[in-house]
Amino acid sequence: MLTYHISHSRLLPMYEQLYRAIRQDIINGAISGGERLPSKRRLAQHLKISQITVENAYSQLLAEGYIVSKPRSGYYVQNIATHNIKTEPINYEIPKQKPKDYLYAFHTNTVDTECFPFSSWAKLLRSELTEKASQLLVAAPNQGVLELRQQICKYLAEFRGIHVMPEQIIVGAGSEYLLMLLIQLLGRNRTYALENPCYPKLNHIFKANGANVAPITLDKDGLQVDLLKKTDASVVYLTPSHQFPLGIVMPAARRIQMLNWAEQNDDRYIIEDDYDSEFRYTSRPIPAMKELDHADRVIYLNTFAKSLAPSLRISYIVLPVSLLKKYRNNLSFYSSTVPSFEQYTLAKFIETGTFERHISRIRNLYKSRRDILLELLNKSKFAKDMKILGEDAGLHLMLILKNGLSETQMVELAAKNGVHLHGISDYYIAECEKKQDSTVVLGYAGLNEDIMKNAVKCLENAWTDKKFCSSLCNYGEL
């Protein structure tokens, strides 16, 4: 007779205690396949519990396929393979990332979250909840809600000189997701040319998706077309309006060369990443390459991560018309990855002009922070040995130091003084003949004036006075 300890005081219901006990014996082989279980009445009397408790336990075992019921005969154990479960818990040691001590960090991938227009966003969200209550609960179209795609079209036409149809736009949860879609759409068996240096994650994304990557060295005008032609690349990824991280603006002549390269073969495309086009401080925003794309060879990519917040996770691509049929035939089964709530709210945010006003406000804020940082650097003790590049646009700049310190020494000495920053070498995905010497990248969007003053002082201690800042605190990773 089966004997188990069934307790009234345990949190689990009594029938579940019994069900688990019998199931465990079946799995371990203590009760053999084909063996008949005691009747509900006999087992209830033996364990001093109710028949309903036994009946519920047997019903669960029956539902899960551990036993079968034979009319007028009773319950029998199914023949299953013995599966011995270890009684001793497995000790998994999860490696913990060692925290690094920093006072300050010149992040290149952050914005000032205090600038997010919470009140305006909340007001519009409440309005959309009221007006579109039923629509918000319906799955969004796979390319994104029409209202948002329409507003993106209007914005691109007015501010970037790009005239497209809503049908060409695909909204997705971040540029990384959209890149994975593009690789599936264009094909993994291609070679994709990337700028060298570039955002290192790009290289990882393409390779993780099985694509071949051809790093192309840059000159003063950006990616070199002559080097591109020597590869078997049929798609090239560019940041022509503000190359990351070098800050190069690709001139018109080089853009035309790139477009001519794409037009020489029906299967060539350019992916234009226009990630921070709103932040240009000394002139009007640089026109997008897509504006010159009369042959429809440019796939335009942009994100709201820099202009609103990285956590919003809303990006979009503009597909050439020639790729729409292929996308709909091969990839339209993917569901929209951005909640309808956010899409409708962002559409209204753009439509009401709130987005344009927000961009104007934060552009002025970031220009002010850039000016403060430049002033602090130009007044620093290492100013005479310093050269600044890429400061006219974006949310970062490059600092070159010619006082005998190598890039590695600059980074390590800065870290010892509580300042976390990256050397330019961190952004190269392949070796090249010419590389900036003793160069670091400084992102300033998330730093206020007081922090920048203290951070530059620490850099003075590191690079000139050979002193060390104190009171290090855990600032985290870049």
C-alpha positions as CSV (number, residue, x, y, z in Angstrom):
1,M,0.0,0.0,0.0
2,L,1.3,3.5,-0.9
3,T,2.2,5.4,2.2
4,Y,2.8,9.2,2.2
5,H,2.9,11.9,4.8
6,I,0.0,14.3,3.8
7,S,-0.2,17.3,6.1
8,H,-3.1,19.8,6.7
9,S,-0.6,22.5,7.7
10,R,1.4,22.7,4.5
11,L,0.8,25.4,2.0
12,L,0.1,23.0,-0.9
13,P,-3.4,21.5,-1.1
14,M,-3.6,18.0,0.2
15,Y,-4.5,16.5,-3.2
16,E,-1.4,18.2,-4.8
17,Q,0.8,16.8,-2.1
18,L,-0.5,13.3,-2.9
19,Y,-0.3,13.9,-6.7
20,R,3.3,15.0,-6.4
21,A,4.3,12.1,-4.2
22,I,2.8,9.5,-6.5
23,R,4.2,11.2,-9.6
24,Q,7.7,11.2,-8.0
25,D,7.5,7.5,-7.4
26,I,6.4,6.8,-10.9
27,I,9.2,8.9,-12.4
28,N,11.8,7.2,-10.1
29,G,10.5,3.7,-10.9
30,A,9.4,3.0,-7.3
31,I,6.0,2.3,-8.9
32,S,6.4,0.1,-11.9
33,G,4.7,0.6,-15.3
34,G,1.5,-1.5,-15.5
35,E,1.1,-1.6,-11.7
36,R,-2.4,-1.1,-10.4
37,L,-3.0,1.8,-8.0
38,P,-5.1,1.3,-4.8
39,S,-8.7,2.2,-5.2
40,K,-9.7,5.7,-4.1
41,R,-11.6,4.4,-1.1
42,R,-8.8,2.1,0.1
43,L,-6.0,4.7,-0.3
44,A,-8.2,7.4,1.5
45,Q,-8.8,5.0,4.4
46,H,-5.1,4.2,4.6
47,L,-3.8,7.8,4.5
48,K,-6.7,9.1,6.6
49,I,-7.8,11.6,4.0
50,S,-11.0,12.1,2.0
51,Q,-11.8,10.2,-1.2
52,I,-12.2,13.5,-2.9
53,T,-8.6,14.3,-2.2
54,V,-7.5,11.0,-3.7
55,E,-9.8,11.5,-6.7
56,N,-8.4,14.9,-7.4
57,A,-4.8,13.6,-7.2
58,Y,-5.7,10.6,-9.6
59,S,-7.4,13.0,-12.0
60,Q,-4.3,15.2,-12.3
61,L,-2.1,12.1,-12.8
62,L,-4.5,11.0,-15.5
63,A,-4.6,14.3,-17.2
64,E,-0.8,14.4,-17.4
65,G,-0.5,10.9,-18.7
66,Y,1.2,9.2,-15.8
67,I,-1.7,6.7,-15.3
68,V,-4.6,5.3,-17.3
69,S,-8.1,4.4,-16.2
70,K,-9.6,1.0,-17.1
71,P,-13.4,0.7,-16.7
72,R,-14.4,-1.6,-13.8
73,S,-10.8,-2.3,-13.1
74,G,-9.1,0.8,-11.7
75,Y,-6.1,3.0,-12.4
76,Y,-2.9,1.6,-13.8
77,V,0.6,3.2,-14.1
78,Q,1.7,4.0,-17.6
79,N,5.0,2.5,-18.9
80,I,7.4,5.4,-19.0
81,A,11.2,5.6,-19.0
82,T,12.7,5.9,-15.5
83,H,14.0,9.3,-14.8
84,N,16.0,9.7,-11.7
85,I,16.0,13.1,-10.3
86,K,19.1,14.2,-8.3
87,T,18.2,14.8,-4.6
88,E,21.2,17.1,-4.0
89,P,20.7,20.6,-5.4
90,I,23.1,21.6,-8.2
91,N,25.4,24.4,-7.2
92,Y,25.5,26.9,-10.0
93,E,28.0,29.6,-9.6
94,I,26.9,32.6,-11.7
95,P,29.9,34.8,-12.4
96,K,29.3,38.3,-11.1
97,Q,30.6,41.3,-13.1
98,K,33.2,43.0,-11.0
99,P,32.1,46.6,-10.4
100,K,34.5,49.2,-11.5
101,D,35.1,52.3,-9.5
102,Y,34.5,55.6,-11.4
103,L,33.6,59.0,-10.3
104,Y,32.7,60.1,-13.8
105,A,32.0,58.5,-17.2
106,F,32.0,60.1,-20.6
107,H,29.2,57.9,-22.0
108,T,28.5,58.0,-25.7
109,N,25.2,56.1,-25.6
110,T,23.2,58.2,-23.1
111,V,21.1,61.3,-23.1
112,D,19.9,63.6,-20.4
113,T,16.8,61.7,-19.1
114,E,15.7,64.7,-17.1
115,C,15.0,66.5,-20.4
116,F,12.3,63.9,-21.4
117,P,9.0,65.8,-21.7
118,F,7.1,63.7,-19.2
119,S,4.2,66.0,-18.7
120,S,3.5,66.4,-22.5
121,W,4.0,62.7,-23.1
122,A,1.6,61.8,-20.2
123,K,-1.0,64.2,-21.4
124,L,-0.9,62.9,-24.9
125,L,-0.9,59.3,-23.7
126,R,-4.1,59.9,-21.6
127,S,-5.7,61.5,-24.6
128,E,-4.9,58.6,-26.8
129,L,-6.1,56.2,-24.1
130,T,-9.5,58.0,-24.2
131,E,-9.8,58.4,-27.9
132,K,-8.4,55.1,-29.1
133,A,-9.3,52.7,-26.2
134,S,-10.4,49.8,-28.4
135,Q,-7.6,50.3,-31.0
136,L,-4.9,50.2,-28.4
137,L,-5.9,46.6,-27.5
138,V,-5.7,45.3,-31.0
139,A,-2.5,44.0,-32.4
140,A,-0.7,46.7,-34.4
141,P,0.0,46.2,-38.1
142,N,3.4,44.4,-38.6
143,Q,5.0,47.6,-40.1
144,G,3.7,49.8,-37.3
145,V,0.5,51.8,-36.9
146,L,-0.4,53.9,-39.9
147,E,-0.7,57.2,-37.9
148,L,2.9,57.0,-36.8
149,R,4.2,56.0,-40.2
150,Q,2.3,59.0,-41.7
151,Q,3.8,61.4,-39.2
152,I,7.3,60.0,-39.8
153,C,6.8,60.6,-43.6
154,K,5.8,64.2,-42.9
155,Y,8.7,64.8,-40.6
156,L,11.2,63.3,-43.1
157,A,9.8,65.5,-45.9
158,E,10.0,68.7,-43.9
159,F,13.3,68.2,-42.0
160,R,15.3,65.8,-44.0
161,G,14.1,66.4,-47.6
162,I,13.1,62.7,-47.9
163,H,9.8,62.0,-49.7
164,V,8.4,58.5,-49.1
165,M,5.2,56.7,-48.6
166,P,4.0,55.2,-45.3
167,E,4.0,51.8,-46.9
168,Q,7.8,52.0,-47.1
169,I,8.3,52.5,-43.4
170,I,8.8,49.7,-40.8
171,V,8.7,50.6,-37.2
172,G,10.6,48.4,-34.8
173,A,11.9,48.1,-31.2
174,G,15.3,49.5,-31.7
175,S,17.8,49.7,-34.5
176,E,19.3,46.3,-33.6
177,Y,16.0,44.6,-34.3
178,L,15.6,46.4,-37.6
179,L,19.1,45.4,-38.6
180,M,18.3,41.8,-38.0
181,L,15.2,42.2,-40.2
182,L,17.3,43.8,-42.9
183,I,19.9,41.0,-42.8
184,Q,17.1,38.4,-43.2
185,L,15.5,40.5,-46.0
186,L,18.7,41.1,-48.0
187,G,20.3,37.8,-47.2
188,R,22.9,36.3,-45.0
189,N,25.0,35.1,-47.9
190,R,26.1,38.6,-48.8
191,T,29.1,40.6,-47.7
192,Y,28.2,43.8,-45.8
193,A,30.8,46.6,-45.8
194,L,31.1,48.5,-42.5
195,E,33.0,51.7,-41.7
196,N,36.2,51.1,-39.8
197,P,36.0,52.5,-37.0
198,C,32.3,52.2,-36.2
199,Y,30.0,51.3,-33.4
200,P,31.4,47.9,-32.4
201,K,28.0,46.3,-31.8
202,L,27.3,46.6,-35.5
203,N,30.0,44.1,-36.3
204,H,28.7,41.7,-33.7
205,I,25.1,42.0,-35.0
206,F,26.0,41.2,-38.6
207,K,28.3,38.3,-37.6
208,A,25.8,36.9,-35.1
209,N,23.3,36.8,-37.9
210,G,25.6,34.8,-40.1
211,A,26.6,37.6,-42.5
212,N,30.1,38.3,-43.8
213,V,31.6,41.7,-42.9
214,A,34.2,43.7,-44.8
215,P,35.7,46.5,-42.7
216,I,36.5,49.5,-44.9
217,T,39.1,52.1,-43.8
218,L,38.0,55.8,-43.8
219,D,39.8,58.9,-45.0
220,K,39.0,62.5,-44.3
221,D,35.8,62.2,-46.5
222,G,34.6,59.0,-45.0
223,L,34.4,55.4,-46.4
224,Q,36.8,55.0,-49.3
225,V,34.9,53.9,-52.4
226,D,38.1,52.6,-54.1
227,L,38.6,50.1,-51.2
228,L,34.9,49.2,-51.3
229,K,35.2,48.2,-54.9
230,K,38.0,45.8,-54.1
231,T,35.6,43.7,-51.9
232,D,32.7,41.5,-52.9
233,A,30.4,43.6,-50.7
234,S,26.9,44.3,-52.1
235,V,25.6,46.3,-49.1
236,V,27.4,49.1,-47.3
237,Y,26.4,50.5,-43.9
238,L,27.1,54.3,-43.6
239,T,26.8,57.2,-41.1
240,P,27.4,59.9,-43.7
241,S,25.9,62.9,-41.9
242,H,28.1,62.4,-38.8
243,Q,30.3,59.4,-38.8
244,F,30.6,57.5,-35.5
245,P,33.0,57.9,-33.8
246,L,35.2,60.1,-36.0
247,G,32.6,62.8,-36.7
248,I,33.3,62.9,-40.4
249,V,30.7,64.6,-42.7
250,M,30.7,62.8,-46.0
251,P,30.9,65.5,-48.7
252,A,28.6,65.6,-51.7
253,A,31.2,64.3,-54.2
254,R,31.8,61.2,-52.1
255,R,28.1,60.6,-51.6
256,I,27.6,60.7,-55.4
257,Q,30.4,58.2,-55.7
258,M,28.7,55.9,-53.2
259,L,25.3,56.2,-55.0
260,N,27.0,55.5,-58.3
261,W,28.6,52.3,-56.8
262,A,25.1,51.2,-55.7
263,E,23.6,51.9,-59.1
264,Q,26.1,49.8,-61.0
265,N,24.4,46.6,-59.9
266,D,20.7,45.9,-59.3
267,D,21.4,44.0,-56.1
268,R,23.4,46.7,-54.3
269,Y,22.1,48.8,-51.4
270,I,23.3,51.4,-49.0
271,I,22.1,51.4,-45.4
272,E,22.1,55.0,-44.2
273,D,22.1,55.4,-40.4
274,D,21.0,59.0,-39.7
275,Y,21.2,58.4,-35.9
276,D,21.9,61.9,-34.6
277,S,21.0,64.2,-37.5
278,E,19.1,66.6,-35.3
279,F,22.2,67.6,-33.4
280,R,24.2,70.0,-35.5
281,Y,25.4,73.1,-33.9
282,T,27.3,75.3,-36.4
283,S,25.0,75.0,-39.5
284,R,21.8,73.5,-40.8
285,P,21.5,69.8,-40.5
286,I,23.4,68.0,-43.2
287,P,21.0,66.6,-45.9
288,A,20.5,62.9,-45.8
289,M,22.0,60.7,-48.6
290,K,18.5,59.4,-49.2
291,E,17.6,62.8,-50.5
292,L,19.9,62.2,-53.5
293,D,18.8,58.7,-54.0
294,H,17.0,58.9,-57.3
295,A,17.6,55.2,-58.1
296,D,16.0,54.1,-54.8
297,R,19.1,52.3,-53.5
298,V,19.3,53.7,-50.0
299,I,17.7,52.0,-47.0
300,Y,17.2,54.8,-44.5
301,L,17.5,54.0,-40.8
302,N,16.8,56.3,-37.8
303,T,15.9,56.1,-34.2
304,F,14.2,58.2,-31.5
305,A,16.7,56.9,-28.9
306,K,18.9,60.0,-29.1
307,S,16.1,62.6,-29.5
308,L,13.8,61.2,-26.8
309,A,15.2,58.3,-24.7
310,P,17.0,55.0,-25.4
311,S,14.5,53.1,-23.3
312,L,11.6,54.1,-25.6
313,R,13.0,51.6,-28.1
314,I,11.3,53.1,-31.2
315,S,13.3,53.1,-34.5
316,Y,12.3,52.9,-38.1
317,I,13.6,52.0,-41.6
318,V,12.5,53.3,-45.0
319,L,12.7,50.5,-47.5
320,P,13.2,51.1,-51.3
321,V,10.0,50.4,-53.2
322,S,11.8,47.5,-54.9
323,L,12.2,45.7,-51.6
324,L,8.5,46.0,-50.4
325,K,7.2,43.0,-52.3
326,K,10.1,40.8,-51.0
327,Y,9.5,42.1,-47.4
328,R,5.8,41.4,-47.5
329,N,6.3,37.9,-49.1
330,N,9.1,36.8,-46.7
331,L,8.9,38.7,-43.5
332,S,5.4,40.2,-43.0
333,F,4.6,37.3,-40.6
334,Y,6.6,39.2,-37.9
335,S,4.4,41.0,-35.4
336,S,5.0,44.7,-34.5
337,T,7.5,44.8,-31.7
338,V,6.5,48.3,-30.4
339,P,3.3,48.5,-28.2
340,S,0.4,50.4,-29.8
341,F,0.3,52.7,-26.8
342,E,3.7,54.2,-27.5
343,Q,3.2,54.3,-31.3
344,Y,-0.1,56.3,-31.1
345,T,1.4,58.6,-28.5
346,L,4.5,59.3,-30.5
347,A,2.4,59.9,-33.6
348,K,0.5,62.6,-31.7
349,F,3.7,63.9,-30.2
350,I,5.0,64.6,-33.7
351,E,1.7,65.8,-35.1
352,T,1.1,68.5,-32.4
353,G,4.6,69.9,-33.0
354,T,5.7,68.9,-29.5
355,F,8.5,66.7,-30.9
356,E,9.9,69.7,-32.9
357,R,9.9,71.9,-29.9
358,H,11.5,69.2,-27.8
359,I,14.3,68.8,-30.4
360,S,14.9,72.5,-30.5
361,R,15.1,72.7,-26.7
362,I,17.5,69.7,-26.2
363,R,19.7,70.8,-29.2
364,N,20.3,74.1,-27.3
365,L,20.9,72.2,-24.1
366,Y,23.5,69.8,-25.7
367,K,25.1,72.7,-27.6
368,S,25.5,74.5,-24.2
369,R,27.1,71.4,-22.7
370,R,29.4,71.0,-25.6
371,D,30.5,74.6,-25.3
372,I,31.1,74.2,-21.6
373,L,33.2,71.1,-22.1
374,L,35.2,72.8,-24.9
375,E,35.8,75.8,-22.6
376,L,37.0,73.6,-19.8
377,L,39.2,71.6,-22.1
378,N,40.7,74.7,-23.6
379,K,41.5,76.1,-20.2
380,S,43.0,72.9,-18.9
381,K,46.6,72.3,-18.2
382,F,46.9,69.9,-21.2
383,A,45.2,72.3,-23.6
384,K,48.5,73.2,-25.3
385,D,49.0,69.6,-26.3
386,M,45.4,68.9,-27.2
387,K,43.4,68.8,-30.4
388,I,39.6,68.5,-30.6
389,L,37.8,66.8,-33.5
390,G,34.1,66.2,-34.4
391,E,32.7,68.8,-32.1
392,D,30.4,70.4,-34.6
393,A,27.6,67.8,-34.3
394,G,26.4,64.9,-32.3
395,L,26.7,64.2,-28.6
396,H,30.4,63.3,-28.4
397,L,33.8,64.6,-29.5
398,M,37.3,63.3,-29.9
399,L,40.3,64.5,-27.9
400,I,43.8,64.0,-29.3
401,L,46.7,64.5,-26.8
402,K,50.3,65.0,-27.9
403,N,52.3,65.1,-24.7
404,G,53.9,61.7,-25.0
405,L,51.1,59.6,-23.5
406,S,49.8,56.7,-25.6
407,E,46.1,56.0,-25.9
408,T,46.4,53.1,-23.5
409,Q,48.2,55.3,-20.9
410,M,45.5,58.0,-21.3
411,V,42.7,55.6,-20.6
412,E,44.4,53.8,-17.8
413,L,45.6,57.0,-16.0
414,A,42.1,58.5,-16.4
415,A,40.6,55.3,-14.9
416,K,42.9,55.5,-11.9
417,N,41.6,59.0,-11.4
418,G,38.0,58.0,-11.5
419,V,37.2,58.9,-15.1
420,H,35.9,56.2,-17.4
421,L,36.4,56.8,-21.2
422,H,37.1,54.9,-24.3
423,G,40.1,55.1,-26.6
424,I,39.5,55.3,-30.3
425,S,41.0,51.8,-30.7
426,D,37.9,50.4,-29.0
427,Y,35.9,51.3,-32.1
428,Y,38.0,49.7,-34.8
429,I,36.7,46.3,-36.0
430,A,39.9,45.5,-38.0
431,E,43.5,46.7,-38.1
432,C,44.2,49.5,-40.5
433,E,47.3,51.4,-41.6
434,K,46.4,54.8,-40.3
435,K,44.8,55.2,-36.9
436,Q,44.5,58.3,-34.7
437,D,47.2,58.3,-32.1
438,S,46.5,59.1,-28.4
439,T,42.8,59.7,-29.0
440,V,39.9,59.3,-26.6
441,V,36.2,59.7,-27.2
442,L,34.2,62.0,-24.8
443,G,30.4,61.8,-24.7
444,Y,28.9,64.7,-22.9
445,A,25.1,64.5,-23.2
446,G,24.5,63.1,-19.8
447,L,26.9,65.3,-17.9
448,N,26.0,68.6,-16.3
449,E,28.5,71.5,-15.8
450,D,29.6,70.6,-12.3
451,I,30.3,67.0,-13.3
452,M,32.3,68.1,-16.3
453,K,34.4,70.5,-14.2
454,N,35.3,67.8,-11.8
455,A,35.9,65.3,-14.6
456,V,38.3,67.6,-16.4
457,K,40.1,68.3,-13.2
458,C,40.6,64.6,-12.8
459,L,41.9,64.4,-16.3
460,E,44.4,67.2,-15.5
461,N,45.5,65.2,-12.5
462,A,45.9,62.1,-14.7
463,W,47.6,63.5,-17.8
464,T,49.7,66.4,-16.4
465,D,50.1,66.5,-12.6
466,K,50.3,62.7,-12.1
467,K,48.1,63.1,-9.0
468,F,45.1,61.0,-8.2
469,C,41.5,61.9,-7.4
470,S,40.0,60.5,-4.2
471,S,36.7,59.2,-2.9
472,L,36.0,56.9,-5.9
473,C,32.5,55.7,-6.1
474,N,31.0,52.9,-8.2
475,Y,29.8,54.6,-11.4
476,G,29.3,51.5,-13.5
477,E,30.1,50.5,-17.1
478,L,30.0,52.6,-20.2
